[in-house]
Amino acid sequence: MTRKELHEFLDHEVGRSFFQGLSFFPERYAVWLFRKSQYHASQKGMIHKILKFFYSVRLNRLYGIVASPYASIGKGLRFVHPTSIVIGSSVHAGRNLHVYQNVTLGGSRLGDARKGNQPTIGDDVTVFCGAAVLGKITVGNNVTVAANSTLLSSVPDNAVCVGSPARIVLKKNKA
């Protein structure tokens, strides 16, 4: 994340005044901590390594979120209820990803992060509470993963997935 992207985040996602946006809305503060750790992970130097570690630990201690700063997630990320969220290091996600509490986005086996066996998620995806999106799968654009679902296979665009293991129960109309 570049400095320009960080300022765009602050203008777009935090809104209002910087301190008011972060102090009154924990979901925004959690995203801000995640983006700061991503920014410092993309920079070189010892101070950036220390700051990346600081922001990641702060995110974990305050909210129980273990989100790798090396995950690639587009603009519009939203932690709706920021608690107990896990995001793996080789997860790729598009714009407007909404993640609720107790969600896991990552590998299905130990060592999948090193192999890159983690999900690729499209734009405008919502993952509801308790859901897990696991393995080297592709989740299309405009997809909803229902609460407590376990998504283990790829999903096309405009779908609603339910169950464990998740299955497609509805194809949404394009709006």
N, CA and C of each residue as an Amber inpcrd file, in Angstrom:
protein
   525
   0.8450000  -1.1650000   0.0000000   0.0000000   0.0000000   0.0000000
   0.8970000   1.2360000   0.0000000   0.6500000   2.1000000  -0.9300000
   1.4510000   3.3080000  -1.0240000   0.8880000   4.3990000  -0.1160000
   1.6400000   5.4480000   0.0460000   1.1870000   6.5690000   0.8710000
  -0.0850000   7.1850000   0.2790000  -0.1500000   7.2730000  -1.0500000
  -1.3360000   7.8240000  -1.7120000  -2.5570000   6.9610000  -1.4080000
  -2.4060000   5.6410000  -1.4910000  -3.5200000   4.7420000  -1.1920000
  -3.9510000   4.8790000   0.2650000  -2.9940000   5.0620000   1.1720000
  -3.3310000   5.2300000   2.5760000  -4.1600000   6.4970000   2.7800000
  -3.7890000   7.5960000   2.1320000  -4.5630000   8.8280000   2.2600000
  -5.9410000   8.6930000   1.6180000  -6.0360000   7.9730000   0.4950000
  -7.3430000   7.7230000  -0.1090000  -8.2240000   6.9320000   0.8420000
  -7.6230000   5.9470000   1.5200000  -8.3810000   5.1840000   2.5070000
  -8.9120000   6.0980000   3.5960000  -8.0540000   6.9550000   4.1130000
  -8.4630000   7.8420000   5.1920000  -9.5810000   8.7640000   4.7380000
  -9.5110000   9.2560000   3.4970000 -10.5610000  10.1360000   2.9830000
 -11.8500000   9.3760000   2.7060000 -11.7350000   8.1880000   2.0890000
 -12.9070000   7.4440000   1.6430000 -13.5470000   6.6150000   2.7500000
 -12.7530000   5.8330000   3.4720000 -13.3170000   4.8830000   4.4060000
 -13.5230000   5.4440000   5.8030000 -12.6880000   6.3430000   6.2410000
 -12.8420000   6.8900000   7.5830000 -13.8320000   8.0470000   7.5580000
 -13.7630000   8.8720000   6.5360000 -14.7060000   9.9750000   6.4150000
 -14.5530000  10.9830000   7.5410000 -15.4440000  11.9360000   7.5850000
 -15.4460000  12.9740000   8.6070000 -14.0280000  13.4010000   8.9720000
 -13.8150000  13.6680000  10.2390000 -12.4570000  13.9850000  10.6400000
 -11.7290000  12.6850000  10.9660000 -10.4470000  12.7050000  10.8170000
  -9.6310000  11.5080000  11.0100000  -9.8350000  10.9170000  12.4060000
  -9.6820000  11.7110000  13.4340000  -9.7580000  11.1990000  14.7990000
 -11.1820000  10.8090000  15.1900000 -12.1570000  11.5610000  14.7120000
 -13.5450000  11.2130000  15.0100000 -13.8950000   9.8870000  14.3570000
 -13.4670000   9.6940000  13.1280000 -13.7580000   8.4500000  12.4200000
 -13.1290000   7.2420000  13.0760000 -11.9140000   7.3860000  13.5860000
 -11.2360000   6.2440000  14.2000000 -11.6710000   5.9950000  15.6330000
 -11.9870000   7.0580000  16.3640000 -12.2780000   6.8670000  17.7790000
 -13.6880000   6.3670000  18.0530000 -14.6470000   6.6760000  17.1960000
 -16.0260000   6.2940000  17.4590000 -16.4790000   5.0420000  16.7130000
 -15.6870000   4.5530000  15.8050000 -16.1010000   3.4180000  14.9920000
 -15.0230000   2.3390000  15.0070000 -15.1720000   1.3080000  15.8430000
 -14.1290000   0.2830000  15.9300000 -13.8840000  -0.4480000  14.6100000
 -14.9210000  -0.6040000  13.7800000 -14.7100000  -1.2870000  12.4960000
 -13.7760000  -0.4850000  11.5960000 -13.8440000   0.8320000  11.6790000
 -12.9470000   1.6680000  10.8810000 -11.5350000   1.6520000  11.4500000
 -11.4290000   1.6410000  12.7700000 -10.1090000   1.5960000  13.3920000
  -9.4140000   0.2810000  13.0720000 -10.1570000  -0.8190000  13.0600000
  -9.5760000  -2.1220000  12.7250000  -9.0520000  -2.1270000  11.2930000
  -9.8220000  -1.5750000  10.3630000  -9.3710000  -1.5050000   8.9640000
  -8.1610000  -0.5800000   8.8620000  -8.1660000   0.5150000   9.5970000
  -7.0390000   1.4380000   9.5760000  -5.7630000   0.7560000  10.0710000
  -5.8660000  -0.0060000  11.1700000  -4.7020000  -0.7310000  11.6710000
  -4.1900000  -1.7350000  10.6390000  -5.1210000  -2.4390000   9.9850000
  -4.7400000  -3.4130000   8.9550000  -4.0430000  -2.7200000   7.7880000
  -4.5960000  -1.6100000   7.3170000  -3.9880000  -0.8910000   6.1910000
  -2.6210000  -0.3090000   6.5740000  -2.4770000   0.1620000   7.8020000
  -1.1730000   0.6610000   8.2400000  -0.1420000  -0.4620000   8.2550000
  -0.5270000  -1.6470000   8.7440000   0.4110000  -2.7680000   8.7460000
   0.7600000  -3.1660000   7.3160000  -0.2160000  -3.0930000   6.4000000
   0.0720000  -3.3790000   4.9880000   1.0420000  -2.3600000   4.4080000
   0.8290000  -1.0860000   4.7300000   1.7140000  -0.0480000   4.2280000
   3.1490000  -0.3030000   4.6790000   3.3400000  -0.5680000   5.9590000
   4.6900000  -0.7730000   6.4700000   5.3000000  -2.0840000   5.9700000
   4.4810000  -3.0770000   5.6780000   4.9980000  -4.3240000   5.1120000
   5.5180000  -4.1120000   3.6910000   4.9700000  -3.1170000   2.9900000
   5.3910000  -2.8590000   1.6150000   6.6430000  -1.9950000   1.5320000
   7.0870000  -1.4530000   2.6580000   8.2580000  -0.5850000   2.6790000
   9.4920000  -1.3500000   3.1430000  10.6540000  -0.7840000   2.8530000
  11.9090000  -1.4020000   3.2720000  12.4600000  -0.6750000   4.4880000
  13.2370000  -1.4020000   5.2780000  13.8870000  -0.7940000   6.4250000
  13.4090000  -1.3850000   7.7370000  14.2670000  -1.2820000   8.7300000
  13.9850000  -1.8710000  10.0320000  12.8140000  -1.1830000  10.7310000
  12.7210000   0.1380000  10.6230000  11.6280000   0.8410000  11.3000000
  10.2740000   0.3930000  10.7510000  10.2030000   0.1180000   9.4520000
   8.9470000  -0.3400000   8.8550000   8.6010000  -1.7590000   9.3280000
   9.6100000  -2.5910000   9.5050000   9.3530000  -3.9350000  10.0490000
   8.7980000  -3.8420000  11.4670000   9.3650000  -2.9570000  12.2440000
   8.9070000  -2.7870000  13.6290000   7.4840000  -2.2450000  13.6520000
   7.1930000  -1.2420000  12.8210000   5.8460000  -0.6680000  12.7840000
   4.8190000  -1.6580000  12.2450000   5.2110000  -2.4620000  11.2550000
   4.3100000  -3.5140000  10.7440000   3.9490000  -4.4620000  11.8730000
   4.9320000  -4.8750000  12.6190000   4.7080000  -5.7650000  13.7570000
   3.8230000  -5.0870000  14.7970000   4.0910000  -3.8150000  15.1040000
   3.3120000  -3.0750000  16.0930000   1.8350000  -3.0180000  15.7090000
   1.5500000  -2.6300000  14.4610000   0.1500000  -2.5110000  14.0390000
  -0.5380000  -3.8740000  13.9820000   0.1620000  -4.9040000  13.5710000
  -0.4260000  -6.2460000  13.5360000  -0.7510000  -6.7440000  14.9390000
   0.1580000  -6.5220000  15.8780000  -0.0770000  -6.9460000  17.2630000
  -1.2160000  -6.1390000  17.8740000  -1.2570000  -4.8490000  17.5900000
  -2.3460000  -4.0010000  18.1010000  -3.7010000  -4.4860000  17.5890000
  -3.7640000  -4.8220000  16.3200000  -4.9880000  -5.3460000  15.7170000
  -5.4100000  -6.6550000  16.3860000  -4.4330000  -7.4920000  16.6680000
  -4.7120000  -8.7700000  17.3120000  -5.1600000  -8.5750000  18.7530000
  -4.4890000  -7.7320000  19.4790000  -4.8160000  -7.5270000  20.8940000
  -6.1680000  -6.8500000  21.0950000  -6.4750000  -5.8540000  20.2730000
  -7.7280000  -5.1250000  20.4420000  -8.9400000  -5.9160000  19.9720000
  -8.7910000  -6.6120000  18.8260000  -9.9580000  -7.2090000  18.1870000
  -9.8560000  -8.7210000  17.9640000  -8.7120000  -9.3020000  18.2190000
  -8.5520000 -10.7290000  17.9500000  -8.4800000 -11.0220000  16.4660000
  -8.0630000 -10.0440000  15.6840000  -7.9620000 -10.2150000  14.2300000
  -6.5290000 -10.5810000  13.8780000  -6.3730000 -11.7090000  13.2090000
  -5.0690000 -12.1360000  12.7200000  -5.1300000 -12.0070000  11.2040000
  -4.7050000 -10.8650000  10.7010000  -4.7580000 -10.5750000   9.2740000
  -3.3510000 -10.3050000   8.7820000  -2.8880000 -11.1230000   7.8710000
  -1.5390000 -10.9500000   7.3570000  -1.4380000  -9.6460000   6.5740000
  -0.4220000  -8.8410000   6.8420000  -0.2600000  -7.6090000   6.0720000
   0.1450000  -7.8770000   4.6190000   0.4450000  -9.1200000   4.2910000
   0.8290000  -9.4670000   2.9260000  -0.3660000  -9.8940000   2.0820000
  -1.5420000  -9.9760000   2.6700000  -2.7540000 -10.2770000   1.9030000
  -3.0510000  -9.1000000   0.9820000  -3.5700000  -9.3920000  -0.1990000
  -3.8780000  -8.3560000  -1.1770000  -5.3900000  -8.1420000  -1.2010000
  -5.8330000  -7.0270000  -0.6350000  -7.2670000  -6.7410000  -0.5440000
  -7.5160000  -5.3370000  -1.0740000  -8.4810000  -5.2140000  -1.9830000
  -8.7720000  -3.9400000  -2.6320000  -9.4460000  -2.9370000  -1.7270000
  -9.7570000  -1.7960000  -2.2950000 -10.4060000  -0.7120000  -1.5580000
 -11.7900000  -1.1450000  -1.0920000 -12.2660000  -0.5040000  -0.0650000
 -13.6100000  -0.7660000   0.4250000 -13.7040000  -1.9210000   1.3980000
 -12.5740000  -2.3850000   1.9290000 -12.5950000  -3.4460000   2.9370000
 -13.3680000  -2.9590000   4.1510000 -14.2110000  -3.8360000   4.6840000
 -14.9770000  -3.4600000   5.8710000 -15.0700000  -4.6450000   6.8120000
 -14.5950000  -4.4460000   8.0400000 -14.7990000  -5.4160000   9.1060000
 -16.0600000  -4.9670000   9.8380000 -17.1930000  -5.6040000   9.5450000
 -18.4650000  -5.1210000  10.0650000 -18.5230000  -5.2380000  11.5830000
 -18.1620000  -6.3860000  12.1120000 -18.0280000  -6.5820000  13.5560000
 -16.6240000  -7.1310000  13.7800000 -15.6640000  -6.2730000  14.0480000
 -14.2640000  -6.6910000  14.0250000 -13.8470000  -7.5280000  15.2340000
 -14.0650000  -8.8150000  15.1560000 -13.5780000  -9.7050000  16.1950000
 -13.3700000 -11.0980000  15.6150000 -12.2740000 -11.7190000  16.0090000
 -11.9640000 -13.1110000  15.6340000 -11.9950000 -13.3540000  14.1310000
 -11.2440000 -12.5700000  13.3910000 -11.1540000 -12.7220000  11.9430000
  -9.7390000 -13.1670000  11.6040000  -9.6270000 -14.1460000  10.6930000
  -8.3260000 -14.6350000  10.2490000  -8.2510000 -14.4690000   8.7350000
  -7.1810000 -13.7980000   8.2610000  -6.9570000 -13.6150000   6.8290000
  -5.5340000 -14.0560000   6.5250000  -5.3940000 -15.0380000   5.6410000
  -4.0980000 -15.6070000   5.3020000  -3.2430000 -14.6940000   4.4410000
  -1.9710000 -15.0200000   4.3550000  -1.0080000 -14.1440000   3.6850000
  -1.1030000 -14.1460000   2.1670000  -1.6380000 -15.1940000   1.5560000
  -1.7280000 -15.1830000   0.0920000  -3.1700000 -15.0790000  -0.3910000
  -4.0260000 -14.5010000   0.4320000  -5.4060000 -14.2310000   0.0320000
  -5.4070000 -13.0140000  -0.8860000  -6.1460000 -13.1070000  -1.9940000
  -6.3240000 -11.9890000  -2.9180000  -7.8110000 -11.6750000  -2.9610000
  -8.1560000 -10.4200000  -2.7260000  -9.5670000 -10.0240000  -2.7390000
  -9.7220000  -8.7120000  -3.4890000 -10.8640000  -8.5640000  -4.1250000
 -11.1560000  -7.3490000  -4.8780000 -11.7100000  -6.2490000  -3.9940000
 -12.4260000  -5.3480000  -4.6330000 -12.9830000  -4.1950000  -3.9430000
 -14.2300000  -4.5750000  -3.1550000 -14.4880000  -3.8060000  -2.1130000
 -15.7160000  -3.8960000  -1.3180000 -15.9430000  -5.2770000  -0.7120000
 -14.9500000  -5.7800000  -0.0370000 -15.0810000  -7.0290000   0.7190000
 -15.6090000  -6.6850000   2.0990000 -16.7470000  -7.2850000   2.4700000
 -17.3330000  -7.0770000   3.7920000 -17.1900000  -8.3710000   4.5730000
 -16.5300000  -8.2870000   5.7270000 -16.2410000  -9.4570000   6.5430000
 -16.8650000  -9.2570000   7.9200000 -17.6870000 -10.2190000   8.3310000
 -18.3050000 -10.1760000   9.6530000 -17.4290000 -10.9350000  10.6530000
 -17.8960000 -11.0760000  11.8920000 -17.1060000 -11.6830000  12.9580000
 -16.8940000 -13.1830000  12.7450000 -15.8000000 -13.6920000  13.3120000
 -15.4480000 -15.1220000  13.3130000 -15.3130000 -15.7160000  11.9150000
 -14.7480000 -14.9710000  11.0000000 -14.5700000 -15.4230000   9.6190000
 -13.1210000 -15.8240000   9.3960000 -12.9290000 -16.9030000   8.6180000
 -11.5870000 -17.3270000   8.2330000 -11.4830000 -17.3120000   6.7180000
 -10.4780000 -16.6120000   6.2050000 -10.1480000 -16.6150000   4.7810000
  -8.7170000 -17.1210000   4.6860000  -8.5370000 -18.3430000   4.2000000
  -7.1800000 -18.8590000   4.1720000  -7.0820000 -20.2620000   3.6340000
  -6.0250000 -20.9400000   4.0160000  -5.7580000 -22.2820000   3.5290000
  -6.5490000 -23.3330000   4.2790000  -6.7200000 -24.4620000   3.6340000
  -7.4610000 -25.5570000   4.2630000  -6.5300000 -26.5460000   4.9530000
  -5.2340000 -26.4200000   4.7040000  -4.2560000 -27.3190000   5.3220000
  -3.0700000 -26.5130000   5.8290000  -2.3450000 -27.0960000   6.7390000
  -1.1420000 -26.4750000   7.2510000  -0.1210000 -26.3240000   6.1190000
   0.4730000 -25.1720000   5.9890000   1.4660000 -24.9340000   4.9550000
   0.9090000 -24.3860000   3.6570000  -0.4060000 -24.1630000   3.5840000
  -1.0050000 -23.6400000   2.3580000  -0.5670000 -22.2120000   2.0520000
  -0.2280000 -21.4420000   3.0530000   0.2070000 -20.0620000   2.8180000
   1.5040000 -20.0410000   2.0190000   2.4350000 -20.9110000   2.3660000
   3.7090000 -20.9650000   1.6400000   3.5100000 -21.4170000   0.1940000
   2.5390000 -22.2920000  -0.0250000   2.2740000 -22.8020000  -1.3680000
   1.3470000 -21.8960000  -2.1680000   0.7480000 -20.9150000  -1.5140000
  -0.1800000 -20.0190000  -2.2080000  -1.5580000 -20.6290000  -2.3970000
  -1.8910000 -21.6400000  -1.6190000  -3.1850000 -22.3170000  -1.7480000
  -4.2340000 -21.6380000  -0.8770000  -4.5200000 -20.3960000  -1.1850000
  -5.5240000 -19.6390000  -0.4530000  -6.4480000 -18.9600000  -1.4520000
  -7.6300000 -18.5410000  -1.0100000  -8.6580000 -18.0880000  -1.9530000
  -8.3480000 -16.7840000  -2.6780000  -8.9610000 -16.6820000  -3.8640000
  -9.0050000 -15.4540000  -4.6420000 -10.4600000 -15.0220000  -4.6540000
 -10.7160000 -13.8350000  -4.1660000 -12.0830000 -13.3670000  -3.9590000
 -12.3290000 -12.1550000  -4.8440000 -13.4800000 -12.1390000  -5.5150000
 -13.8240000 -11.0590000  -6.4340000 -14.3130000  -9.8020000  -5.7350000
 -14.9050000  -8.9120000  -6.5270000 -15.4240000  -7.6430000  -6.0230000
 -16.8140000  -7.8300000  -5.4080000 -17.1500000  -6.9550000  -4.4730000
 -18.4870000  -6.8980000  -3.8600000 -18.8990000  -8.2270000  -3.2400000
 -18.0420000  -8.7840000  -2.4170000 -18.3110000 -10.0580000  -1.7420000
 -18.5780000  -9.7910000  -0.2690000 -19.5770000 -10.4770000   0.2790000
 -19.8950000 -10.3950000   1.6980000 -19.7580000 -11.7740000   2.3070000
 -18.9920000 -11.8670000   3.3880000 -18.8040000 -13.1330000   4.0930000
 -19.3820000 -12.9370000   5.4940000 -20.4940000 -13.6200000   5.7650000
 -21.1870000 -13.4280000   7.0360000 -20.5290000 -14.2190000   8.1620000
 -21.0050000 -13.9880000   9.3840000 -20.3490000 -14.4750000  10.5980000
 -20.1810000 -15.9920000  10.6270000 -19.0220000 -16.4030000  11.1040000
 -18.7220000 -17.8110000  11.2900000 -18.3640000 -18.5640000  10.0280000
 -18.3240000 -17.8980000   8.8950000 -18.0420000 -18.5760000   7.6300000
 -16.5410000 -18.7860000   7.4480000 -16.2050000 -19.8050000   6.6600000
 -14.8080000 -20.0920000   6.3280000 -14.7060000 -20.2650000   4.8210000
 -13.7820000 -19.5390000   4.2190000 -13.4930000 -19.6620000   2.7860000
 -12.0830000 -20.2270000   2.7110000 -11.9770000 -21.5100000   2.3490000
 -10.7160000 -22.2310000   2.5140000 -10.2190000 -22.8560000   1.2230000
  -8.9100000 -22.8520000   1.0500000  -8.2680000 -23.5410000  -0.0590000
  -8.0440000 -22.6550000  -1.2630000  -7.4580000 -23.2500000  -2.2850000
  -7.1530000 -22.5260000  -3.5200000  -8.4050000 -22.5270000  -4.3990000
  -9.3120000 -21.6190000  -4.0770000 -10.5690000 -21.5110000  -4.8090000
 -10.7370000 -20.0800000  -5.2990000 -11.6890000 -19.9030000  -6.2140000
 -12.0130000 -18.5900000  -6.7320000 -13.4640000 -18.2810000  -6.3940000
 -13.6750000 -17.1530000  -5.7620000 -15.0180000 -16.6870000  -5.4350000
 -15.3030000 -15.5240000  -6.3730000 -16.3790000 -15.6270000  -7.1340000
 -16.6980000 -14.6230000  -8.1430000 -17.1280000 -13.2900000  -7.5570000
 -17.5040000 -12.3780000  -8.4370000 -17.9810000 -11.0600000  -8.0420000
 -19.4170000 -11.1470000  -7.5450000 -19.7750000 -10.2510000  -6.6250000
 -21.1380000 -10.1380000  -6.1270000 -21.6300000 -11.4520000  -5.5070000
 -20.8310000 -12.0430000  -4.6630000 -21.1630000 -13.3130000  -4.0060000
 -21.4310000 -13.0600000  -2.5280000 -22.3990000 -13.8000000  -1.9810000
 -22.6810000 -13.7570000  -0.5530000 -22.4410000 -15.1440000   0.0170000
 -21.6250000 -15.2220000   1.0610000 -21.3790000 -16.4750000   1.7690000
 -22.1440000 -16.3820000   3.0810000 -23.1160000 -17.2660000   3.2770000
 -23.9990000 -17.1940000   4.4380000 -23.2750000 -17.5420000   5.7300000
 -23.9330000 -17.2500000   6.8350000 -23.3590000 -17.4860000   8.1550000
 -23.0850000 -18.9720000   8.3720000 -21.9690000 -19.2630000   9.0230000
 -21.5430000 -20.6210000   9.3880000 -21.3810000 -21.5580000   8.1990000
 -21.1030000 -21.0220000   7.0370000 -20.8550000 -21.8340000   5.8420000
 -19.3650000 -22.1360000   5.7270000 -19.0630000 -23.2570000   5.1010000
 -17.6760000 -23.6250000   4.8280000 -17.5350000 -23.7630000   3.3240000
 -16.8900000 -22.7930000   2.7000000 -16.7520000 -22.7550000   1.2510000
 -15.4370000 -23.4120000   0.8590000 -15.5350000 -24.5540000   0.1690000
 -14.3480000 -25.3300000  -0.2010000 -14.1620000 -25.4630000  -1.7110000
 -15.1120000 -24.9740000  -2.4950000 -14.9990000 -25.0630000  -3.9500000
 -15.3230000 -23.7110000  -4.5760000 -14.8660000 -23.5170000  -5.7930000
 -15.0290000 -22.2350000  -6.4760000 -16.4970000 -21.9140000  -6.7190000
 -16.7910000 -20.6110000  -6.7640000 -18.1610000 -20.1260000  -6.9150000
 -18.1950000 -19.1050000  -8.0410000 -19.1950000 -19.1880000  -8.9500000
 -19.2920000 -18.1940000 -10.0240000 -19.8360000 -16.8640000  -9.5110000
 -19.9010000 -15.8950000 -10.4030000 -20.4320000 -14.5760000 -10.0620000
 -21.9020000 -14.6550000  -9.6560000 -22.3400000 -13.6690000  -8.8760000
 -23.7500000 -13.4690000  -8.5260000 -24.3960000 -14.6800000  -7.8730000
 -23.7700000 -15.2140000  -6.8530000 -24.2950000 -16.4090000  -6.1950000
 -24.4270000 -16.1820000  -4.6950000 -25.3050000 -16.9850000  -4.0870000
 -25.4350000 -17.0370000  -2.6350000 -25.0930000 -18.4600000  -2.2250000
 -24.1360000 -18.6110000  -1.2930000 -23.6620000 -19.9210000  -0.8610000
 -24.0800000 -20.1690000   0.5770000 -24.5870000 -21.3700000   0.8420000
 -25.0970000 -21.7180000   2.1640000 -24.6650000 -23.1260000   2.5090000
 -24.3670000 -23.3850000   3.7740000 -24.1490000 -24.7360000   4.2680000
 -22.6990000 -25.0750000   4.5120000 -22.5330000 -26.2860000   5.0100000
 -21.2040000 -26.7930000   5.2970000 -21.1240000 -28.2470000   4.8400000
 -20.4930000 -28.5460000   3.7390000 -19.8230000 -27.6350000   2.8010000
 -20.8370000 -26.8080000   2.0160000 -20.4340000 -25.6080000   1.6570000
 -21.3500000 -24.6520000   1.0280000 -21.7560000 -25.1050000  -0.3660000
 -22.9960000 -24.8130000  -0.6930000 -23.5300000 -25.0560000  -2.0310000
 -24.2570000 -23.7930000  -2.4770000 -24.3880000 -23.6260000  -3.7660000
 -25.0640000 -22.4480000  -4.3090000 -26.5680000 -22.6820000  -4.2310000
 -27.2750000 -21.7800000  -3.5640000 -28.7210000 -21.9190000  -3.4380000
 -29.4820000 -20.8930000  -4.2470000 -28.7950000 -19.8560000  -4.7060000
 -29.4710000 -18.8000000  -5.4190000 -28.4920000 -18.0870000  -6.3240000
 -28.9200000 -17.7900000  -7.5300000 -28.1440000 -16.9360000  -8.4310000
 -28.8200000 -15.5860000  -8.4450000 -28.0900000 -14.5400000  -8.0820000
 -28.6540000 -13.1920000  -8.0290000 -28.7580000 -12.6340000  -9.4240000
 -29.7580000 -11.7840000  -9.6330000 -29.8620000 -11.0420000 -10.8890000
 -28.8840000  -9.8990000 -10.8480000 -28.2970000  -9.5980000 -11.9840000
 -27.3790000  -8.4590000 -12.0500000 -28.1890000  -7.1850000 -11.9290000
 -27.7560000  -6.2890000 -11.0560000 -28.5040000  -5.0410000 -10.8450000
 -27.8870000  -3.9100000 -11.6060000
